[in-house]
Amino acid sequence: MPKQDLLDPQGKAVANALHRSGHKEISAVRIGKRIELHFDREVTDKDIANAKKQAAEFLSNDVIEDVVAVTVEN
């Protein structure tokens, strides 16, 4: 996700559109990216730890982005 301090014009545009369509209860929208890593086997705790490291060090730009979550989905 973009860091909270950075301007998110896409999120701002979506928030404005939601407000115009009657969703006044939404105070802000942040738009980020999602990266999926797929395995051909059962995911281990070591895989999750490695994915977190890869997300922080390789898959994101830590100057402008925060890694929000690394999860396993079935």
Biopython code that builds the backbone (N, CA, C, O; Angstrom):
import numpy as np
from Bio.PDB.StructureBuilder import StructureBuilder

atoms = [
    (1, "MET", "N", (0.844, -1.187, 0.000)),
    (1, "MET", "CA", (0.000, 0.000, 0.000)),
    (1, "MET", "C", (0.879, 1.236, 0.000)),
    (1, "MET", "O", (1.985, 1.213, 0.538)),
    (2, "PRO", "N", (0.391, 2.327, -0.605)),
    (2, "PRO", "CA", (1.150, 3.572, -0.506)),
    (2, "PRO", "C", (1.220, 4.000, 0.961)),
    (2, "PRO", "O", (0.265, 3.808, 1.714)),
    (3, "LYS", "N", (2.328, 4.567, 1.355)),
    (3, "LYS", "CA", (2.456, 5.061, 2.726)),
    (3, "LYS", "C", (1.385, 6.122, 2.967)),
    (3, "LYS", "O", (0.978, 6.826, 2.043)),
    (4, "GLN", "N", (0.933, 6.230, 4.218)),
    (4, "GLN", "CA", (-0.147, 7.151, 4.562)),
    (4, "GLN", "C", (0.195, 8.600, 4.248)),
    (4, "GLN", "O", (-0.697, 9.396, 3.953)),
    (5, "ASP", "N", (1.479, 8.952, 4.307)),
    (5, "ASP", "CA", (1.888, 10.337, 4.074)),
    (5, "ASP", "C", (1.846, 10.743, 2.603)),
    (5, "ASP", "O", (1.892, 11.932, 2.288)),
    (6, "LEU", "N", (1.760, 9.765, 1.701)),
    (6, "LEU", "CA", (1.803, 10.065, 0.275)),
    (6, "LEU", "C", (0.417, 10.308, -0.295)),
    (6, "LEU", "O", (-0.561, 9.683, 0.116)),
    (7, "LEU", "N", (0.352, 11.216, -1.237)),
    (7, "LEU", "CA", (-0.886, 11.484, -1.947)),
    (7, "LEU", "C", (-1.268, 10.253, -2.771)),
    (7, "LEU", "O", (-0.419, 9.659, -3.435)),
    (8, "ASP", "N", (-2.534, 9.877, -2.727)),
    (8, "ASP", "CA", (-3.035, 8.736, -3.485)),
    (8, "ASP", "C", (-4.153, 9.240, -4.398)),
    (8, "ASP", "O", (-5.328, 9.142, -4.042)),
    (9, "PRO", "N", (-3.801, 9.783, -5.584)),
    (9, "PRO", "CA", (-4.826, 10.370, -6.451)),
    (9, "PRO", "C", (-5.886, 9.374, -6.898)),
    (9, "PRO", "O", (-7.050, 9.745, -7.051)),
    (10, "GLN", "N", (-5.512, 8.134, -7.108)),
    (10, "GLN", "CA", (-6.493, 7.127, -7.521)),
    (10, "GLN", "C", (-7.482, 6.871, -6.382)),
    (10, "GLN", "O", (-8.688, 6.783, -6.613)),
    (11, "GLY", "N", (-6.975, 6.753, -5.160)),
    (11, "GLY", "CA", (-7.845, 6.568, -4.004)),
    (11, "GLY", "C", (-8.764, 7.756, -3.794)),
    (11, "GLY", "O", (-9.939, 7.586, -3.466)),
    (12, "LYS", "N", (-8.234, 8.963, -3.983)),
    (12, "LYS", "CA", (-9.031, 10.185, -3.846)),
    (12, "LYS", "C", (-10.163, 10.211, -4.880)),
    (12, "LYS", "O", (-11.295, 10.571, -4.554)),
    (13, "ALA", "N", (-9.858, 9.831, -6.115)),
    (13, "ALA", "CA", (-10.878, 9.809, -7.168)),
    (13, "ALA", "C", (-11.978, 8.805, -6.839)),
    (13, "ALA", "O", (-13.158, 9.098, -7.031)),
    (14, "VAL", "N", (-11.605, 7.628, -6.347)),
    (14, "VAL", "CA", (-12.599, 6.609, -5.990)),
    (14, "VAL", "C", (-13.439, 7.090, -4.809)),
    (14, "VAL", "O", (-14.657, 6.913, -4.800)),
    (15, "ALA", "N", (-12.794, 7.697, -3.813)),
    (15, "ALA", "CA", (-13.537, 8.216, -2.657)),
    (15, "ALA", "C", (-14.558, 9.262, -3.103)),
    (15, "ALA", "O", (-15.698, 9.252, -2.641)),
    (16, "ASN", "N", (-14.152, 10.164, -4.000)),
    (16, "ASN", "CA", (-15.080, 11.180, -4.503)),
    (16, "ASN", "C", (-16.249, 10.538, -5.246)),
    (16, "ASN", "O", (-17.393, 10.962, -5.082)),
    (17, "ALA", "N", (-15.974, 9.529, -6.055)),
    (17, "ALA", "CA", (-17.037, 8.843, -6.787)),
    (17, "ALA", "C", (-18.004, 8.142, -5.834)),
    (17, "ALA", "O", (-19.216, 8.167, -6.047)),
    (18, "LEU", "N", (-17.474, 7.523, -4.793)),
    (18, "LEU", "CA", (-18.331, 6.871, -3.794)),
    (18, "LEU", "C", (-19.212, 7.894, -3.087)),
    (18, "LEU", "O", (-20.397, 7.645, -2.864)),
    (19, "HIS", "N", (-18.640, 9.041, -2.736)),
    (19, "HIS", "CA", (-19.426, 10.088, -2.081)),
    (19, "HIS", "C", (-20.544, 10.578, -2.996)),
    (19, "HIS", "O", (-21.678, 10.769, -2.556)),
    (20, "ARG", "N", (-20.216, 10.780, -4.270)),
    (20, "ARG", "CA", (-21.232, 11.238, -5.224)),
    (20, "ARG", "C", (-22.361, 10.225, -5.379)),
    (20, "ARG", "O", (-23.499, 10.600, -5.660)),
    (21, "SER", "N", (-22.048, 8.931, -5.195)),
    (21, "SER", "CA", (-23.088, 7.908, -5.347)),
    (21, "SER", "C", (-23.807, 7.609, -4.025)),
    (21, "SER", "O", (-24.549, 6.633, -3.917)),
    (22, "GLY", "N", (-23.575, 8.469, -3.024)),
    (22, "GLY", "CA", (-24.352, 8.343, -1.794)),
    (22, "GLY", "C", (-23.658, 7.670, -0.631)),
    (22, "GLY", "O", (-24.272, 7.505, 0.423)),
    (23, "HIS", "N", (-22.428, 7.283, -0.775)),
    (23, "HIS", "CA", (-21.716, 6.583, 0.299)),
    (23, "HIS", "C", (-20.886, 7.577, 1.112)),
    (23, "HIS", "O", (-19.656, 7.534, 1.105)),
    (24, "LYS", "N", (-21.577, 8.460, 1.803)),
    (24, "LYS", "CA", (-20.929, 9.537, 2.568)),
    (24, "LYS", "C", (-20.191, 9.018, 3.797)),
    (24, "LYS", "O", (-19.336, 9.716, 4.341)),
    (25, "GLU", "N", (-20.512, 7.795, 4.245)),
    (25, "GLU", "CA", (-19.891, 7.249, 5.457)),
    (25, "GLU", "C", (-18.428, 6.858, 5.236)),
    (25, "GLU", "O", (-17.696, 6.661, 6.206)),
    (26, "ILE", "N", (-17.992, 6.743, 3.992)),
    (26, "ILE", "CA", (-16.609, 6.371, 3.683)),
    (26, "ILE", "C", (-15.756, 7.629, 3.735)),
    (26, "ILE", "O", (-15.979, 8.567, 2.969)),
    (27, "SER", "N", (-14.781, 7.650, 4.636)),
    (27, "SER", "CA", (-13.991, 8.865, 4.839)),
    (27, "SER", "C", (-12.772, 8.941, 3.931)),
    (27, "SER", "O", (-12.312, 10.037, 3.614)),
    (28, "ALA", "N", (-12.239, 7.799, 3.508)),
    (28, "ALA", "CA", (-11.053, 7.813, 2.644)),
    (28, "ALA", "C", (-10.910, 6.457, 1.959)),
    (28, "ALA", "O", (-11.420, 5.443, 2.436)),
    (29, "VAL", "N", (-10.211, 6.466, 0.840)),
    (29, "VAL", "CA", (-9.910, 5.233, 0.105)),
    (29, "VAL", "C", (-8.429, 5.251, -0.221)),
    (29, "VAL", "O", (-7.902, 6.271, -0.665)),
    (30, "ARG", "N", (-7.757, 4.141, -0.007)),
    (30, "ARG", "CA", (-6.357, 3.972, -0.395)),
    (30, "ARG", "C", (-6.317, 2.816, -1.377)),
    (30, "ARG", "O", (-6.917, 1.772, -1.123)),
    (31, "ILE", "N", (-5.627, 2.980, -2.483)),
    (31, "ILE", "CA", (-5.543, 1.935, -3.493)),
    (31, "ILE", "C", (-4.087, 1.493, -3.589)),
    (31, "ILE", "O", (-3.189, 2.317, -3.759)),
    (32, "GLY", "N", (-3.868, 0.206, -3.480)),
    (32, "GLY", "CA", (-2.512, -0.339, -3.546)),
    (32, "GLY", "C", (-2.430, -1.458, -4.558)),
    (32, "GLY", "O", (-3.199, -1.510, -5.518)),
    (33, "LYS", "N", (-1.492, -2.345, -4.329)),
    (33, "LYS", "CA", (-1.342, -3.485, -5.230)),
    (33, "LYS", "C", (-1.329, -4.767, -4.421)),
    (33, "LYS", "O", (-1.052, -4.770, -3.221)),
    (34, "ARG", "N", (-1.627, -5.826, -5.093)),
    (34, "ARG", "CA", (-1.635, -7.150, -4.476)),
    (34, "ARG", "C", (-0.719, -8.031, -5.303)),
    (34, "ARG", "O", (-0.821, -8.076, -6.529)),
    (35, "ILE", "N", (0.164, -8.721, -4.633)),
    (35, "ILE", "CA", (1.070, -9.660, -5.298)),
    (35, "ILE", "C", (0.772, -11.044, -4.735)),
    (35, "ILE", "O", (0.758, -11.238, -3.520)),
    (36, "GLU", "N", (0.536, -12.002, -5.625)),
    (36, "GLU", "CA", (0.252, -13.373, -5.207)),
    (36, "GLU", "C", (1.425, -14.266, -5.551)),
    (36, "GLU", "O", (1.949, -14.222, -6.664)),
    (37, "LEU", "N", (1.831, -15.071, -4.593)),
    (37, "LEU", "CA", (2.856, -16.096, -4.811)),
    (37, "LEU", "C", (2.152, -17.445, -4.711)),
    (37, "LEU", "O", (1.517, -17.741, -3.698)),
    (38, "HIS", "N", (2.260, -18.252, -5.744)),
    (38, "HIS", "CA", (1.587, -19.556, -5.770)),
    (38, "HIS", "C", (2.615, -20.672, -5.602)),
    (38, "HIS", "O", (3.720, -20.598, -6.140)),
    (39, "PHE", "N", (2.241, -21.702, -4.856)),
    (39, "PHE", "CA", (3.095, -22.862, -4.622)),
    (39, "PHE", "C", (2.375, -24.112, -5.130)),
    (39, "PHE", "O", (1.147, -24.187, -5.099)),
    (40, "ASP", "N", (3.150, -25.088, -5.594)),
    (40, "ASP", "CA", (2.587, -26.363, -6.045)),
    (40, "ASP", "C", (2.605, -27.403, -4.937)),
    (40, "ASP", "O", (2.555, -28.605, -5.198)),
    (41, "ARG", "N", (2.675, -26.939, -3.722)),
    (41, "ARG", "CA", (2.729, -27.827, -2.553)),
    (41, "ARG", "C", (2.158, -27.085, -1.361)),
    (41, "ARG", "O", (1.797, -25.913, -1.467)),
    (42, "GLU", "N", (2.076, -27.764, -0.229)),
    (42, "GLU", "CA", (1.609, -27.143, 1.014)),
    (42, "GLU", "C", (2.572, -26.031, 1.433)),
    (42, "GLU", "O", (3.789, -26.208, 1.368)),
    (43, "VAL", "N", (2.044, -24.908, 1.854)),
    (43, "VAL", "CA", (2.867, -23.775, 2.282)),
    (43, "VAL", "C", (3.307, -23.988, 3.726)),
    (43, "VAL", "O", (2.500, -24.329, 4.590)),
    (44, "THR", "N", (4.593, -23.781, 3.973)),
    (44, "THR", "CA", (5.149, -23.977, 5.318)),
    (44, "THR", "C", (5.356, -22.628, 6.007)),
    (44, "THR", "O", (5.266, -21.577, 5.372)),
    (45, "ASP", "N", (5.633, -22.669, 7.305)),
    (45, "ASP", "CA", (5.955, -21.451, 8.055)),
    (45, "ASP", "C", (7.196, -20.782, 7.482)),
    (45, "ASP", "O", (7.287, -19.555, 7.456)),
    (46, "LYS", "N", (8.156, -21.586, 7.023)),
    (46, "LYS", "CA", (9.366, -21.033, 6.413)),
    (46, "LYS", "C", (9.025, -20.292, 5.115)),
    (46, "LYS", "O", (9.599, -19.240, 4.832)),
    (47, "ASP", "N", (8.093, -20.839, 4.328)),
    (47, "ASP", "CA", (7.642, -20.162, 3.108)),
    (47, "ASP", "C", (7.040, -18.796, 3.431)),
    (47, "ASP", "O", (7.312, -17.812, 2.743)),
    (48, "ILE", "N", (6.224, -18.745, 4.477)),
    (48, "ILE", "CA", (5.590, -17.486, 4.868)),
    (48, "ILE", "C", (6.644, -16.479, 5.321)),
    (48, "ILE", "O", (6.584, -15.307, 4.950)),
    (49, "ALA", "N", (7.603, -16.931, 6.117)),
    (49, "ALA", "CA", (8.679, -16.043, 6.562)),
    (49, "ALA", "C", (9.477, -15.522, 5.370)),
    (49, "ALA", "O", (9.810, -14.338, 5.313)),
    (50, "ASN", "N", (9.782, -16.400, 4.423)),
    (50, "ASN", "CA", (10.506, -15.980, 3.220)),
    (50, "ASN", "C", (9.679, -15.007, 2.389)),
    (50, "ASN", "O", (10.225, -14.047, 1.845)),
    (51, "ALA", "N", (8.376, -15.237, 2.282)),
    (51, "ALA", "CA", (7.508, -14.344, 1.519)),
    (51, "ALA", "C", (7.473, -12.956, 2.153)),
    (51, "ALA", "O", (7.492, -11.948, 1.447)),
    (52, "LYS", "N", (7.422, -12.901, 3.487)),
    (52, "LYS", "CA", (7.444, -11.605, 4.171)),
    (52, "LYS", "C", (8.743, -10.863, 3.893)),
    (52, "LYS", "O", (8.744, -9.654, 3.665)),
    (53, "LYS", "N", (9.848, -11.600, 3.913)),
    (53, "LYS", "CA", (11.151, -10.988, 3.628)),
    (53, "LYS", "C", (11.206, -10.498, 2.184)),
    (53, "LYS", "O", (11.657, -9.381, 1.929)),
    (54, "GLN", "N", (10.753, -11.315, 1.243)),
    (54, "GLN", "CA", (10.738, -10.927, -0.168)),
    (54, "GLN", "C", (9.832, -9.720, -0.394)),
    (54, "GLN", "O", (10.165, -8.826, -1.172)),
    (55, "ALA", "N", (8.688, -9.695, 0.286)),
    (55, "ALA", "CA", (7.766, -8.571, 0.141)),
    (55, "ALA", "C", (8.414, -7.269, 0.600)),
    (55, "ALA", "O", (8.276, -6.236, -0.055)),
    (56, "ALA", "N", (9.116, -7.321, 1.719)),
    (56, "ALA", "CA", (9.725, -6.114, 2.275)),
    (56, "ALA", "C", (10.976, -5.685, 1.516)),
    (56, "ALA", "O", (11.224, -4.490, 1.355)),
    (57, "GLU", "N", (11.762, -6.647, 1.051)),
    (57, "GLU", "CA", (13.071, -6.326, 0.474)),
    (57, "GLU", "C", (13.101, -6.283, -1.046)),
    (57, "GLU", "O", (13.974, -5.637, -1.625)),
    (58, "PHE", "N", (12.160, -6.961, -1.706)),
    (58, "PHE", "CA", (12.246, -7.116, -3.156)),
    (58, "PHE", "C", (10.984, -6.699, -3.902)),
    (58, "PHE", "O", (11.068, -6.053, -4.946)),
    (59, "LEU", "N", (9.814, -7.063, -3.377)),
    (59, "LEU", "CA", (8.563, -6.870, -4.102)),
    (59, "LEU", "C", (7.928, -5.501, -3.882)),
    (59, "LEU", "O", (6.980, -5.138, -4.579)),
    (60, "SER", "N", (8.437, -4.747, -2.929)),
    (60, "SER", "CA", (7.882, -3.414, -2.671)),
    (60, "SER", "C", (9.005, -2.392, -2.583)),
    (60, "SER", "O", (10.167, -2.735, -2.362)),
    (61, "ASN", "N", (8.637, -1.149, -2.758)),
    (61, "ASN", "CA", (9.575, -0.034, -2.622)),
    (61, "ASN", "C", (9.336, 0.569, -1.248)),
    (61, "ASN", "O", (8.361, 1.294, -1.052)),
    (62, "ASP", "N", (10.212, 0.279, -0.298)),
    (62, "ASP", "CA", (9.963, 0.683, 1.089)),
    (62, "ASP", "C", (10.019, 2.190, 1.312)),
    (62, "ASP", "O", (9.689, 2.663, 2.400)),
    (63, "VAL", "N", (10.424, 2.939, 0.317)),
    (63, "VAL", "CA", (10.404, 4.395, 0.436)),
    (63, "VAL", "C", (8.975, 4.918, 0.350)),
    (63, "VAL", "O", (8.621, 5.874, 1.041)),
    (64, "ILE", "N", (8.156, 4.301, -0.493)),
    (64, "ILE", "CA", (6.800, 4.809, -0.713)),
    (64, "ILE", "C", (5.692, 3.810, -0.398)),
    (64, "ILE", "O", (4.516, 4.169, -0.456)),
    (65, "GLU", "N", (6.041, 2.548, -0.062)),
    (65, "GLU", "CA", (5.017, 1.531, 0.169)),
    (65, "GLU", "C", (5.246, 0.816, 1.498)),
    (65, "GLU", "O", (6.379, 0.674, 1.959)),
    (66, "ASP", "N", (4.150, 0.373, 2.097)),
    (66, "ASP", "CA", (4.181, -0.483, 3.274)),
    (66, "ASP", "C", (3.643, -1.855, 2.882)),
    (66, "ASP", "O", (2.671, -1.950, 2.132)),
    (67, "VAL", "N", (4.264, -2.909, 3.382)),
    (67, "VAL", "CA", (3.729, -4.249, 3.215)),
    (67, "VAL", "C", (2.681, -4.413, 4.316)),
    (67, "VAL", "O", (3.002, -4.363, 5.503)),
    (68, "VAL", "N", (1.454, -4.604, 3.915)),
    (68, "VAL", "CA", (0.355, -4.637, 4.868)),
    (68, "VAL", "C", (0.158, -6.029, 5.447)),
    (68, "VAL", "O", (-0.045, -6.173, 6.653)),
    (69, "ALA", "N", (0.214, -7.062, 4.600)),
    (69, "ALA", "CA", (-0.065, -8.410, 5.078)),
    (69, "ALA", "C", (0.530, -9.439, 4.138)),
    (69, "ALA", "O", (0.629, -9.233, 2.929)),
    (70, "VAL", "N", (0.921, -10.547, 4.730)),
    (70, "VAL", "CA", (1.282, -11.748, 3.978)),
    (70, "VAL", "C", (0.406, -12.847, 4.560)),
    (70, "VAL", "O", (0.522, -13.176, 5.741)),
    (71, "THR", "N", (-0.467, -13.414, 3.739)),
    (71, "THR", "CA", (-1.417, -14.411, 4.205)),
    (71, "THR", "C", (-1.424, -15.633, 3.300)),
    (71, "THR", "O", (-0.929, -15.589, 2.174)),
    (72, "VAL", "N", (-1.986, -16.713, 3.800)),
    (72, "VAL", "CA", (-2.173, -17.929, 3.026)),
    (72, "VAL", "C", (-3.658, -18.088, 2.763)),
    (72, "VAL", "O", (-4.462, -18.080, 3.695)),
    (73, "GLU", "N", (-4.028, -18.234, 1.490)),
    (73, "GLU", "CA", (-5.416, -18.463, 1.127)),
    (73, "GLU", "C", (-5.536, -19.836, 0.503)),
    (73, "GLU", "O", (-4.655, -20.268, -0.242)),
    (74, "ASN", "N", (-6.600, -20.508, 0.799)),
    (74, "ASN", "CA", (-6.824, -21.851, 0.229)),
    (74, "ASN", "C", (-7.619, -21.767, -1.042)),
    (74, "ASN", "O", (-7.904, -22.792, -1.661)),
]
sb = StructureBuilder()
sb.init_structure("model")
sb.init_model(0)
sb.init_chain("A")
sb.init_seg("    ")
for serial, (resi, resn, name, xyz) in enumerate(atoms, 1):
    if name == "N":
        sb.init_residue(resn, " ", resi, " ")
    sb.init_atom(name, np.array(xyz, "f"), 0.0, 1.0, " ", f" {name:<3s}", serial, name[0])
structure = sb.get_structure()
